[in-house]
Amino acid sequence: MLGSVVFGMVHVARKPHDVMKLTSPAFQHNQLIPAKYTCDGDNVNPPLHLSNVPADTKSLALIVDDLDAPMGTWTHWTWWNASPHTTEIAEHSVPPGAVQGATSFGTPGYGGPCPPSGTHRYHFRLYALNDIISLPATATVDQLNEAIAGHIIEHVDLVGLYQRS
């Protein structure tokens, strides 16, 4: 069975094994994020592995957010303009070329999961873009979403769960 990806107005079929992937050696999709990567631990980003980035990608962007936050979506990390050749993002690091934007914490950089109650889902959404994004480091997630609209070649979502003890 073929997967499909929309490139602008052109529909291009890709085989399932060719689809962009985002994984972490620290946690599996829809599984618990270790406390080390949260406010209860070292509060550093988990390592991430990227594969099958489309060949025509000009830059990568990432948005990490908590859709279960009681006051609405809470943004934990954003970056854009990472090299399309990035295959790994080490723990406590930013990929080459990436610009980090403002989070819901009011600062740039990674802010780990810290739910007030219950188990929350943290979405790590990676975007392959057909352009370089012109935004200042003070840009919000809304500004980033607006800037990447119309430039997304493909995206993938890795979900991690966390509940405080």
N, C-alpha and C positions, 0 to 999 in steps of 0.2 A: 504494500500500500504506500502511496506517495503522500508526503506532507505537502503543504502549500504555503507559500510566503508571498505577500503582496509587496511589490517594489513600485511605489508610486501608483501608476495606473496599469502596470504590466504585472500579470500574474505568472509567477515562475514556480514550477514544481520542483521540490527537493526531496530526495529519498530520506526516510526517517533517520538513518544513521548519519546524514549530512546536516541535520538540524543543529543550530547553535545550542551549546550546553553550558550550564553554570552549575558547578558542584562545589562541595567543601569537604575536605578530609576531617573536619571537626564535627560535622553533623550531616545526617541524611535529610532529604526532602521530607517535610512534614514530621520531623523528629525534633527532639529537644536540643537547643543550643547550649553548649557547656557554659556554666556560670562564669568561667574565665573571660568570656566575651560579653559580659553584661555589667551592669552597675554593681553587682554583688561580687565581682571578680576584678580583673585587671582593666576592664572596660576598653579593650582593644578590639579592632575588627578581626573576625575569624579569617583564616586563609581561604582563598577562593581559587578555583580552577576554571578556566574558560577554554572551550574547544569549539571547533567548526564555525568560527566567525566567518561570515560571508566574505568572499574574496574582494568585493568592491566596497568594503567598509572603509570609511575615512576616519572615524573615531568611535569610541565607545563611551557610554554613559551608564551610571548606576544610580538607582534610587532605592534606599532601604527605608521602609516605613511600617508602622503598626496600624493596621486598619481597625483594630479592636479597642483602640484608646478611647476612654470615656468621653473626652472632649472633641472627638473627631480624629481623623488620620494624624498620626504623629510621625514626623520625619526624623530618622536617626542618622542618615548619611546620604549625601549626594556628591557625585563628581561627574565630570564630563571631560571630553577631549583626550581621553586616554588613547594610547597607541593601539591601533587595530591588531597589532602583532602580539599584544599582551596575552599570555597563556596562564599566568599565575599572579595572584596578588597575595603576597606574604602577609602573615599575621602582623598587625600594627604597622601597616604601610599603605601607600597610595601607588597606583600604577603609573608608569612613565607618562609624562605629559598631562596628567590629570589635574584639573582645577577642582578644589573642594568648595561646595557652596554652603550656605547657611542651613542649619537644621532647626527643628522646633525648639531645641535647647537655646537657640539664639547665637550659636557659634558655628564656625565651619569645623569639619572633621567628624570622626565617628563618635557617636554616643550610643552605647549599648542598650539592649533591652532592659527595662526597669518598670514592669507593669505594676500598677497600684494593687491589683487583685486579679485572681484567676489566671488562666493560661491565655496568652496572647500569641497571635500569628505575626511573624516578622517576614515581610516580603522583600527579597533581594531581587530587584528587577534590573536585568542587564539589557541595554539597548545597543544594537549595531546601527550606526548612523551613516548617511551618505554625505555628510558635511562636517566641518569643524564648527563648533558652537561659539558664538561671540557673546559671552556673558561675563560680568565681573565676579570675583570670588564672593561677593556679598549677595549673589542671586539666591532667591528662594526656590523651593521646589515648584511652586506655581510658575515662576519665570522659566525654570528649566523645562517643565512640561510644555509650556508655550513655545519655547525655542526649538524643541526637538520634534514637535508636531509637524508632520509632513516630511520628516527626514529619517523616519524609522524604517530600516530595511527588515530587521527582524528583532524580536525580543524574547527573553526567556525569564522565568520566574522560579526562584528557589525559595521555599518557605521553611523557616525554622520556628520552633515553638519555645516559649519560656514562661515559667511560673516561678515567682519568688518563694523561697522557703518560709 
